């Protein structure tokens, strides 16, 4: 038996004894994100063979007082991969953007130190900080010297990112002995106040099987390819497995998931083997280029993190191409600053450094040193900086009060002049925001141009046109669907309303102090059936309040009059809908009538509006006598009807609306013959 095998057996036996006789009951903690980071967290830890423990957790810090924690959960999975006694507790239904404090304890004894984590926000406007890297294995052989990777772990504790995106190759030989040391070292990523940073791990070539990552990090599937999304659609991280077939099921899953999330602002992929490595000792991966890079191009992936080569590299944005005539062509890619994918990496968390002797024409920068990437993500940009981990001692440790995005003096960044690489969302890649504007009035014989905005890949209007603008000369509802290069689509619509032709001589209104009198005159009528009078409090949503029969066919001037006995408010907007015998119709222009007097029933204010739980109504009553109010839904159905005991003058009313579904409603106040209505929005 040779020396290395003997040493391996000795280390294996030492590991077995240490796991069986572990003096510290619970240790080697890690937080893992493999599901929704806003509402879930997996806590992994090691324990003795016969002691599973429970996780006690709360949004309030109770230190090591186990009995004070509001919630607890037993492990969902316990097993012994590589003779390590591993437990996983999968916490679900957590609150977004919330700190959770926890301990691991055995019925109040053998209690771990108090630690805590923070769930991610589900708000697209919340910025993210990530550490991205890989290859933390020891430099050579079975060594107990891991100084380099420990320094990188300490950077995590100091910078307090939202997550670590780890590209594989944690150990050299994938033994339980090495993994035990790796998890011991990982405890150095825990900040001084107990803050833990979740890891999103990928498999490397030194993980001898996918089950190593699956068993030790509880990834969603044993094949260890999966996706994690942040915000409603801010960022989606794709973890791929370059050690199994990159085609077949994995490529199909990737294509389907990318297609199912077209409106995500940013898409980031991580995997181990670089498709086009920056060192000559590594193979070019044409299978990954065909199976993955083409999908990245098609669905707007912006950033790819690769490992394995143990060096530092950035590329310019590139696309897959076979156009050898392109002056930027190199090894199946061409530079494209507008739509290209930026590739970064390639490992360097702890393993030995290799030479950057195979740069490409589209490599923007490369270096030979141990490094990790510090990445900021918001809706407009991704900022990427490289930290040389040899300089960790000079990096000031952040506290929870510090901004995660402040680069403190002493934080050594390789990128000169410490600005890093910035990716920005250009218009074609940005999720579309289409707004055709308010409804418009169309005069007889006129044209209107409707503009959906420039810069998108595809346009489809309801009339079949495919341009960014259309011209219309007929009334109706027009809609457009715009699609960007990532297949993200948004739709908006607009109503074009024809105003009455010149045959309507005038339309005007006046107030008597109590009622509003509307008058209009036509010069000519052809097949006119009736006039519908419509009223609105704010000039946007109209309700029919009456009809006047038209004469029908005449070339003589005709005078019409309508009395609104119950104006909606101090100012009421009106329009006429002229309907012919074939039920076609046209609208008049809007007019407004003000009837504010001291005897006016009026809703003075509604707050908040939109509302959620309660609304405060301030209103003016014309006398100290009975009044009532109704709340009507958008279809006019009464959902609340109550009497009010008010006084002459200003009054206030608080209404509980918790039981009402979200939507638009109308608040109608009535006293005697007077009635006033206003719109309410409920979230």
C-alpha positions in Angstrom: 0.0 0.0 0.0 1.5 3.4 -1.0 1.9 6.3 1.3 -1.0 8.4 -0.1 -3.5 5.5 0.3 -2.3 4.9 3.9 -2.7 8.6 4.7 -6.2 8.6 3.2 -7.2 5.6 5.3 -5.8 7.2 8.5 -7.7 10.5 7.7 -10.9 8.5 7.0 -10.6 6.8 10.4 -10.0 10.1 12.2 -13.0 11.6 10.5 -15.1 8.6 11.6 -14.1 9.0 15.2 -14.5 12.8 15.2 -18.1 12.5 13.9 -19.0 9.8 16.4 -17.4 11.5 19.4 -17.9 15.2 18.4 -17.7 17.3 21.6 -19.7 20.1 20.0 -23.1 18.6 19.3 -24.1 20.9 16.5 -21.6 22.6 14.2 -20.6 23.3 10.6 -23.6 25.6 9.9 -24.6 26.9 6.5 -27.6 28.7 5.0 -28.6 27.6 1.5 -30.9 29.2 -1.1 -32.3 26.7 -3.6 -35.9 28.0 -3.6 -37.6 31.4 -3.4 -35.1 33.5 -1.4 -37.9 35.9 -0.2 -39.8 33.2 1.6 -37.6 30.2 2.2 -34.2 29.3 3.7 -32.5 25.9 4.2 -30.3 25.6 7.3 -27.8 22.8 7.2 -25.6 21.7 10.1 -23.8 18.6 11.4 -24.5 16.8 14.6 -23.8 13.6 16.4 -25.1 10.3 15.0 -28.1 10.0 17.4 -28.8 13.7 18.0 -30.8 15.6 15.4 -31.7 18.8 17.3 -34.2 21.4 16.2 -33.9 24.9 14.7 -35.5 27.5 17.0 -36.2 30.8 15.2 -37.9 34.1 15.5 -37.9 37.6 14.1 -36.9 38.7 17.6 -33.4 38.1 18.9 -33.6 35.8 22.0 -29.9 34.9 22.1 -29.5 31.3 23.4 -32.8 31.4 25.3 -34.4 28.5 23.4 -37.7 28.7 25.2 -38.3 32.3 24.1 -38.2 31.6 20.3 -41.7 31.6 18.8 -41.1 28.9 16.2 -39.1 25.7 15.9 -38.7 23.0 13.3 -37.1 19.5 13.3 -34.8 18.5 10.4 -36.6 17.6 7.2 -33.6 15.4 6.1 -31.0 13.6 8.1 -28.3 11.4 6.5 -24.6 10.5 6.6 -23.0 11.2 3.3 -19.2 10.6 3.5 -19.7 9.7 7.2 -20.8 13.3 8.0 -23.9 13.5 10.1 -25.8 16.1 8.1 -29.2 17.7 9.0 -31.3 20.0 6.8 -34.1 22.2 8.1 -36.2 23.7 5.2 -37.9 26.9 6.5 -40.8 28.0 4.4 -43.5 30.7 4.4 -41.0 33.3 5.7 -41.6 37.0 5.4 -39.6 38.8 2.7 -36.8 41.2 3.6 -36.8 40.1 7.2 -34.2 39.1 9.8 -34.6 35.7 11.4 -32.6 34.8 14.5 -32.0 31.1 15.2 -30.2 28.6 17.3 -29.9 24.8 17.0 -30.6 23.0 20.2 -31.4 19.6 21.6 -34.4 20.3 23.8 -32.7 23.3 25.4 -29.3 21.7 25.8 -26.3 21.6 23.6 -27.4 24.9 22.2 -25.5 26.4 19.3 -24.4 30.1 19.2 -27.1 32.4 18.1 -27.0 33.1 14.4 -29.2 35.0 11.9 -30.0 35.4 8.3 -32.1 37.8 6.3 -34.6 36.8 3.6 -34.4 38.6 0.3 -36.8 41.3 -0.8 -39.5 40.6 -3.3 -39.3 44.2 -4.5 -37.6 44.9 -7.8 -36.3 48.2 -6.5 -34.2 46.6 -3.8 -30.6 46.4 -4.8 -28.6 43.2 -4.4 -25.0 42.5 -3.4 -23.4 39.1 -4.4 -20.1 37.4 -4.0 -19.3 35.2 -7.1 -16.5 32.7 -7.3 -15.4 29.1 -7.2 -12.5 26.7 -6.8 -11.8 26.8 -3.1 -10.0 23.4 -2.9 -6.5 23.2 -1.4 -3.6 23.7 -3.8 -2.2 20.2 -4.0 -2.6 16.8 -2.4 -4.3 16.2 1.0 -3.1 19.3 2.9 -4.4 20.9 6.0 -3.2 24.4 4.8 -6.2 26.3 3.5 -5.1 29.9 4.1 -6.1 31.2 0.7 -9.7 30.1 0.8 -10.0 31.2 4.4 -9.1 34.7 3.4 -11.8 34.6 0.7 -14.3 33.3 3.4 -13.3 36.2 5.6 -14.1 38.7 2.8 -17.7 37.3 2.8 -18.0 37.9 6.5 -16.7 41.4 6.2 -18.7 42.5 3.1 -22.0 40.9 4.2 -23.4 40.2 0.7 -27.0 39.0 0.1 -25.7 35.6 -1.2 -22.6 33.7 -2.4 -22.8 32.3 -5.9 -20.3 29.4 -5.8 -19.1 27.7 -8.9 -17.9 24.3 -7.6 -14.6 22.5 -6.7 -14.9 22.9 -2.9 -12.4 20.1 -2.2 -9.7 18.2 -4.0 -10.6 14.5 -3.5 -14.2 14.9 -2.4 -13.6 13.0 0.8 -15.5 13.4 4.1 -12.3 14.5 5.8 -11.8 17.3 3.3 -15.4 18.3 3.4 -15.3 18.5 7.2 -12.4 20.9 7.0 -14.2 22.9 4.3 -17.3 23.3 6.4 -15.2 24.3 9.4 -13.5 26.9 7.2 -16.9 28.1 5.9 -17.8 29.2 9.4 -15.4 32.1 8.8 -18.1 33.5 6.4 -20.3 34.2 9.5 -20.0 37.8 10.5 -19.0 38.8 14.1 -22.7 39.5 15.0 -23.8 36.0 13.8 -25.0 37.1 10.3 -24.9 34.2 7.8 -24.7 34.5 4.1 -26.6 32.0 2.0 -24.8 30.0 -0.6 -26.0 29.0 -4.1 -23.7 26.1 -5.0 -22.8 24.5 -8.3 -20.9 21.3 -9.0 -17.2 21.2 -10.0 -15.1 18.5 -11.5 -13.5 17.7 -8.1 -17.0 16.8 -6.8 -16.7 13.2 -8.0 -20.5 13.0 -8.5 -23.5 15.3 -8.5 -24.7 13.7 -5.3 -21.9 15.3 -3.4 -23.4 18.8 -3.8 -26.9 17.4 -3.5 -26.2 15.5 -0.3 -24.2 18.3 1.4 -26.2 21.4 0.2 -29.7 19.9 -0.3 -30.0 21.2 -3.9 -33.5 20.7 -5.4 -32.4 17.8 -7.6 -29.5 15.3 -7.5 -28.4 16.6 -11.0 -27.7 20.0 -9.3 -29.1 22.3 -12.0 -31.7 24.7 -10.8 -32.8 28.4 -10.8 -33.3 30.9 -8.0 -35.1 34.2 -8.6 -34.8 37.5 -6.8 -37.5 40.2 -6.6 -40.6 39.7 -8.7 -38.4 39.6 -11.8 -35.2 41.5 -10.9 -32.6 38.7 -11.2 -32.7 35.0 -12.0 -29.6 32.9 -11.3 -29.2 29.7 -13.3 -27.0 27.1 -11.8 -25.9 24.5 -14.4 -23.9 21.3 -14.2 -21.1 21.1 -16.7 -20.1 17.6 -15.4 -23.1 15.8 -16.8 -24.6 15.9 -20.3 -25.1 19.6 -21.2 -27.7 18.6 -23.8 -30.8 16.5 -23.3 -32.8 17.0 -20.1 -30.6 19.8 -18.8 -30.7 21.9 -22.0 -34.4 21.3 -22.3 -35.0 22.5 -18.8 -32.8 25.6 -19.4 -34.7 26.5 -22.5 -38.1 26.0 -20.9 -37.2 28.1 -17.8 -35.7 30.9 -19.8 -38.8 31.0 -22.0 -41.0 31.0 -18.9 -39.3 34.0 -17.4 -38.9 36.4 -20.4 -39.6 39.6 -18.4 -36.8 39.2 -15.9 -34.5 42.2 -15.9 -31.3 40.3 -15.4 -30.3 36.7 -16.0 -27.1 35.3 -14.6 -25.8 31.7 -15.3 -23.1 29.9 -13.3 -21.4 26.6 -14.0 -17.9 25.1 -13.6 -16.1 24.4 -16.9 -15.5 27.6 -18.9 -16.8 27.4 -22.5 -13.8 29.2 -23.8 -11.1 29.0 -21.0 -8.4 31.6 -20.6 -5.6 29.1 -19.9 -4.2 26.8 -22.5 -4.3 23.7 -20.3 -8.1 23.5 -20.4 -10.4 22.2 -23.1 -12.6 24.3 -25.3 -16.2 23.3 -24.7 -18.0 23.3 -28.0 -20.9 21.3 -26.5 -21.6 24.1 -24.0 -21.4 26.7 -26.8 -24.0 24.8 -28.8 -26.3 23.8 -25.9 -26.1 26.8 -23.6 -24.5 29.8 -25.1 -27.0 29.9 -28.0 -29.8 29.9 -25.4 -28.1 32.7 -23.5 -28.1 34.8 -26.7 -31.7 33.9 -27.6 -33.2 34.8 -24.2 -31.1 37.8 -23.1 -28.8 36.3 -20.5 -26.5 39.1 -19.6 -23.8 37.6 -17.4 -22.1 34.2 -17.1 -19.8 33.2 -14.2 -17.3 30.3 -14.9 -14.7 28.6 -12.8 -12.1 25.8 -13.1 -9.2 27.7 -14.6 -8.0 29.4 -11.3 -7.5 32.9 -12.7 -9.3 36.2 -13.3 -11.0 37.2 -16.5 -13.6 39.5 -18.0 -14.9 39.4 -21.6 -16.5 42.0 -23.7 -20.2 41.2 -24.5 -20.1 38.4 -27.1 -22.6 36.3 -29.2 -22.2 32.9 -30.7 -21.3 33.3 -34.4 -19.7 31.4 -37.3 -19.0 34.6 -39.2 -15.2 34.3 -39.6 -15.2 37.6 -41.6 -16.2 39.6 -38.5 -13.1 41.4 -37.3 -13.9 40.4 -33.7 -14.5 36.7 -34.5 -12.5 34.3 -32.3 -13.3 30.6 -31.6 -17.0 30.8 -32.4 -17.9 34.1 -30.8 -18.0 37.7 -31.9 -18.2 40.9 -29.9 -21.6 42.6 -29.7 -21.8 45.4 -27.1 -25.5 45.9 -27.5 -26.9 42.3 -27.2 -23.9 40.2 -26.1 -23.3 38.1 -23.0 -20.4 39.0 -20.7 -18.4 36.0 -19.3 -16.5 36.4 -16.1 -14.5 34.1 -13.8 -12.6 31.7 -13.8 -12.3 30.5 -10.2 -9.5 31.4 -7.9 -11.2 31.1 -4.4 -8.3 29.0 -3.1 -6.8 26.6 -5.7 -3.4 27.1 -7.4 -3.2 29.9 -10.0 -2.8 29.1 -13.7 -1.4 31.3 -16.4 -3.6 33.5 -18.6 -2.0 32.2 -21.8 -5.1 31.7 -23.9 -6.9 35.0 -24.0 -9.3 35.7 -26.9 -9.7 38.7 -29.2 -12.8 39.6 -27.1 -11.2 39.1 -23.7 -11.3 42.5 -22.1 -9.0 41.8 -19.1 -7.3 38.9 -17.4 -5.0 38.3 -14.4 -3.1 35.6 -12.4 -4.1 35.8 -8.7 -6.6 34.6 -6.2 -9.8 36.5 -6.5 -13.5 36.7 -6.1 -16.1 38.9 -7.8 -18.2 41.5 -5.9 -21.4 42.1 -7.9 -24.1 44.7 -7.4 -27.5 44.3 -9.2 -30.3 46.8 -9.7 -32.9 47.3 -12.4 -30.6 49.4 -14.5 -27.2 47.9 -14.1 -24.9 45.2 -12.9 -21.6 46.4 -11.4 -18.8 43.8 -11.2 -15.5 44.3 -9.2 -12.7 41.9 -8.5 -11.3 41.6 -5.0 -7.7 40.2 -4.6 -8.2 38.0 -1.5 -4.5 38.4 -0.5 -5.5 41.9 0.7 -8.3 40.7 3.0 -6.6 42.1 6.2 -7.0 45.6 4.9 -10.7 45.3 4.2 -12.8 47.0 6.9 -15.6 44.8 8.3 -19.0 46.2 7.6 -21.7 46.4 10.3 -25.4 46.0 9.8 -25.7 49.8 9.9 -23.3 50.1 7.0 -24.5 50.1 3.3 -23.7 46.9 1.6 -22.8 48.9 -1.5 -20.2 51.3 0.0 -16.6 50.5 -1.0 -14.6 51.4 2.1 -11.0 52.6 1.9 -8.7 49.6 2.2 -10.9 47.3 0.1 -8.4 46.4 -2.5 -10.0 46.1 -6.0 -7.9 44.9 -8.9 -10.0 46.8 -11.4 -8.2 50.0 -12.2 -9.1 52.6 -11.1 -11.2 50.4 -8.7 -14.4 51.0 -10.8 -14.9 47.5 -12.1 -17.0 46.4 -15.0 -20.5 47.9 -15.4 -23.3 46.2 -17.5 -26.3 48.4 -18.2 -29.7 47.4 -19.6 -30.2 48.9 -23.0 -33.7 49.6 -24.3 -34.1 46.3 -26.3 -33.2 44.2 -23.3 -35.2 46.2 -20.7 -38.6 44.7 -19.9 -41.0 46.7 -22.1 -43.1 49.6 -20.6 -45.7 50.4 -23.1 -48.2 53.3 -22.5 -50.5 54.4 -25.4 -51.7 57.3 -23.2 -55.2 58.4 -22.3 -58.2 57.8 -24.6 -58.4 60.3 -27.4 -61.2 62.1 -29.2 -61.3 61.9 -33.0 -62.9 64.6 -35.0 -64.7 63.8 -38.3 -62.3 63.3 -41.2 -59.2 63.5 -38.9 -56.3 61.1 -38.3 -54.6 60.2 -35.0 -51.1 58.7 -34.7 -50.7 56.2 -31.9 -47.2 55.5 -30.7 -46.0 52.4 -28.8 -42.4 53.6 -28.4 -39.3 52.8 -30.3 -36.6 50.1 -29.7 -38.5 46.8 -29.3 -38.0 43.7 -31.4 -41.6 43.1 -32.4 -44.9 45.0 -32.5 -48.4 43.6 -33.1 -51.4 45.8 -33.1 -55.0 44.7 -32.9 -55.5 45.7 -36.5 -52.6 43.5 -37.6 -50.0 46.2 -38.2 -46.5 45.5 -37.0 -44.9 49.0 -36.9 -44.1 51.1 -33.7 -46.7 53.7 -34.7 -50.1 53.5 -36.5 -52.4 56.1 -38.0 -56.2 55.7 -37.3 -59.2 57.5 -38.7 -62.0 55.4 -37.3 -63.2 55.1 -33.7 -62.7 51.9 -31.7 -60.4 50.2 -29.2 -56.8 49.7 -30.4 -54.3 47.5 -28.5 -50.6 46.7 -29.1 -48.3 44.0 -27.8 -44.6 44.9 -27.8 -41.8 42.3 -27.4 -38.2 42.7 -26.6 -35.2 40.5 -27.7 -35.7 38.4 -24.6 -39.3 37.5 -25.7 -40.8 39.6 -22.9 -44.1 41.1 -24.0 -46.3 43.8 -22.6 -49.7 45.0 -23.9 -51.6 48.3 -23.6 -54.8 49.6 -25.3 -56.4 52.9 -26.1 -60.0 53.9 -27.0 -60.5 56.3 -29.9 -63.8 58.1 -29.5 -65.4 60.1 -32.3 -66.8 63.5 -31.3 -70.1 64.7 -32.8 -69.8 66.3 -36.2 -70.6 70.0 -36.8 -74.3 69.3 -36.8 -74.2 69.8 -33.0 -74.3 73.6 -32.8 -73.5 73.8 -29.1 -73.5 71.9 -25.8 -73.5 73.9 -22.5 -74.6 73.8 -18.9 -75.4 76.0 -15.9 -76.2 75.6 -12.2 -79.3 76.8 -10.4 -77.5 76.3 -7.1 -79.3 73.0 -6.5 -79.7 71.4 -10.0 -77.6 71.6 -13.2 -79.3 72.5 -16.5 -77.8 71.1 -19.7 -78.7 72.5 -23.1 -77.7 71.7 -26.6 -78.8 72.3 -30.2 -78.4 70.4 -33.4 -78.4 71.9 -36.9 -79.0 68.6 -38.7 -80.1 65.1 -37.6 -79.9 61.9 -39.7 -81.4 58.7 -38.2 -80.7 60.0 -34.7 -82.5 57.8 -32.1 -81.7 59.5 -28.7 -79.1 61.4 -26.7 -77.7 59.7 -23.5 -76.5 62.2 -20.9 -73.4 60.9 -19.1 -71.9 62.4 -15.9 -68.6 62.0 -14.1 -67.2 63.5 -10.9 -63.6 63.6 -12.1 -64.0 63.6 -15.9 -62.7 60.1 -16.4 -65.3 57.5 -15.5 -68.8 58.3 -16.8 -72.3 57.0 -15.8 -75.4 57.5 -17.8 -77.9 59.6 -15.9 -80.7 60.1 -18.4 -81.9 60.0 -22.0 -83.6 62.5 -24.3 -85.4 61.2 -27.4 -84.2 62.8 -30.6 -86.3 64.0 -33.4 -84.6 61.6 -35.8 -84.3 63.2 -39.3 -84.4 66.9 -39.8 -82.5 69.8 -41.4 -84.0 72.3 -39.0 -82.3 73.4 -35.8 -83.5 71.4 -32.7 -83.2 72.5 -29.1 -82.8 70.0 -26.2 -82.7 70.5 -22.4 -81.9 68.2 -19.5 -82.1 68.9 -15.8 -79.7 67.0 -13.5 -81.5 67.1 -10.1 -78.7 65.4 -8.2 -75.3 66.6 -9.4 -72.4 64.4 -8.4 -70.4 67.1 -6.7 -69.4 70.7 -6.5 -68.2 70.3 -10.1 -69.7 67.7 -12.4 -68.5 66.7 -15.9 -70.9 65.9 -18.7 -70.9 64.5 -22.2 -73.5 63.5 -24.7 -73.6 60.1 -26.4 -75.6 60.5 -29.7 -77.0 57.1 -30.7 -78.6 56.4 -34.1 -81.2 53.9 -35.0 -78.6 51.3 -35.8 -77.1 51.7 -32.3 -73.9 53.3 -33.6 -72.9 56.3 -31.5 -70.6 59.3 -31.2 -69.5 61.4 -28.2 -69.6 65.1 -27.7 -66.8 67.1 -26.1 -66.8 67.4 -22.3 -68.2 70.3 -20.4 -68.1 71.0 -16.6 -70.7 72.7 -14.4 -69.9 74.1 -10.9 -72.7 74.4 -8.4 -70.8 74.9 -5.1 -72.9 76.9 -2.5 -73.2 76.9 1.2 -76.2 74.5 0.8 -74.2 72.0 -1.3 -73.9 68.4 -0.1 -70.3 67.6 -0.7 -67.6 65.0 -0.1 -64.6 67.1 1.0 -62.0 64.4 1.1 -61.4 60.7 1.0 -58.1 59.4 2.5 -56.2 57.3 2.0 -57.2 56.7 -1.6 -56.2 54.0 -2.6 -57.0 52.4 0.8 -56.5 49.0 2.3 -58.1 48.7 5.8 -60.0 51.9 6.6 -61.0 55.1 4.8 -61.6 58.5 6.3 -64.5 60.4 4.7 -64.8 64.2 5.4 -68.1 65.6 4.0 -70.4 68.7 4.3 -74.1 68.2 5.2 -76.7 70.8 4.3 -78.7 70.4 7.4 -78.8 68.5 10.7 -81.0 65.8 9.5 -80.7 62.1 8.4 -78.2 61.2 5.7 -77.0 57.9 4.3 -74.2 56.5 2.2 -73.7 53.6 -0.1 -70.6 51.9 -1.5 -71.1 50.5 -5.0 -68.8 48.2 -6.9 -67.8 49.0 -10.5 -70.9 47.2 -11.8 -73.2 49.4 -9.7 -74.0 46.7 -7.1 -74.5 48.0 -3.6 -72.0 46.4 -1.2 -72.5 48.7 1.8 -75.6 50.8 2.8 -75.7 52.7 6.1 -77.5 55.7 7.7 -75.5 58.6 9.2 -76.3 60.9 12.1 -74.6 64.1 11.0 -74.8 67.8 11.7 -75.0 70.9 9.5 -71.5 71.6 8.2 -68.4 69.5 8.2 -68.6 65.9 9.3 -66.2 62.9 9.4 -66.8 59.2 8.9 -64.4 56.2 9.3 -65.3 53.1 7.3 -63.8 49.6 7.7 -63.2 48.2 4.2 -61.1 45.1 5.1 -63.8 42.7 3.8 -64.1 44.3 0.4 -62.0 42.8 -2.4 -59.5 45.0 -4.2 -60.8 47.1 -7.0 -62.6 50.3 -7.9 -65.7 51.4 -6.0 -68.0 54.4 -5.7 -68.9 56.2 -2.4 -72.4 57.8 -2.7 -73.6 60.2 0.0 -77.2 61.2 0.1 -79.2 63.7 2.1 -82.8 64.5 1.1 -82.9 64.9 -2.6 -79.2 65.7 -2.9 -76.7 63.0 -3.7 -72.9 63.1 -4.4 -70.6 60.3 -5.6 -66.8 59.9 -5.6 -64.5 57.1 -6.7 -62.6 54.9 -4.2 -59.7 52.5 -5.0 -59.1 49.6 -2.6 -55.8 47.7 -2.7 
